[in-house]
Amino acid sequence: MRAIVAGGTGFIGRALIDELRDNEWEIVVLSRTPGKVAEVFGAGVIGMRWDNRDWPDILDKDTVIVNLAGESIAGGRWTEARKKRILESRVHAGQRIVEAVRLADSLPGALIQASAVGYYGIRESSTVDERNGPGEGFLAEVARQWEQSTAVLEEMGVRRAVIRTGVVLGDGGALKQMLPAFKLFMGGPPGSGLQGVSWIHMADEVGAIRFLMENGETSGIFNLTAPNPVQFRKFARLLGETLGRPYSLNAPAFALRFLFGEMADEVLLSGQLALPSRLQEAGYAFRFPELEAALADLLV
C-alpha cells in the first residue's frame, strides 16, 4: 500500500509517517521543498513537489491520499491577513488534490481529509458527535470550507473519510505550549476553566488515521477525539498532578483577550466536548481513553 501525505512534515504528519513506516507502507510526502522531506525522514520516504505533474501518475486503488495540509491556528493574534492564510492554505490544498485526481488515469483507493472539532463552534455544556451540524465563528467556517474542498471526490467515486481532530497530546503541539507555565508553578486553566477540551493522545490520532486508511468500509465524518473529553479545569488539575505542580492559577479572560484578540475567544476561552461515536462504532479501540493515563504516558 502507498500513502501520499500532504502536510507530512507537520506535528501530526511526522507521527503518522512514523506509524505508516512501522507498518510497511510506501510513503510519498507532498511538499513545496522536497529537500526538507529528506532531512526530516531520511531514506525511505519520497518527497515530491505539489506542482509536480508526476505524482498523479502513481495514483491507483492501492494508494491512499492523506490531506493534513494547512497553516497552524496557534502562534499569536489573528490578523485579517493571517486568517486569510489559515483558510486559503487549507482550501487550496484540497483543490490541488482534486485537480490531481482529475488528471490521473486511475482513482486513489481513498482520501483522508483533515478537519477539526472547531467545526461545531462553541459548545459549552452539552456533548456533540458527528450527527451535530456546524457552529458559528471563524474556526467553524474554516472547518466547513476545509471539508468541502475535497467533497467532489466522493461524487467521482473515491472513498473519503473526514477526520475532525481535537487537541492532540504528544511531543509538541498544545501540550508543549502548556508545560512551561506548569513547571514554573504558574499553571492553571484559561478563563473560567469550564470550556471543553476534546483531547486525543497522538498514538490514537495516528492509529485512528491508519485504521481509516486500511478499513475500506469506512467513509464519512469521524471525530478523532478520546471518548472522555473534560472541562479545562479538570485537564489543568490532572496535568498539574501528573507534573507534581500547582494547577489553580487561572489566566484572566480579559488578559488573554488583550494579548490574543479573537483567537483567545475561539481557541483558549471556549471549546467543545466532542465524542468519537462513529469511530467507536466502526470498531476502533482506543489505547488511551482516559486523560490520566494519556498524560502519564507522555510525561512520566
Summary of the structure (lengths in Angstrom):
residues: 300
radius of gyration: 19.0
end to end distance: 35.6
largest distance: 58.9
contacts: 1016
relative contact order: 0.14
helix: 44%
strand: 19%
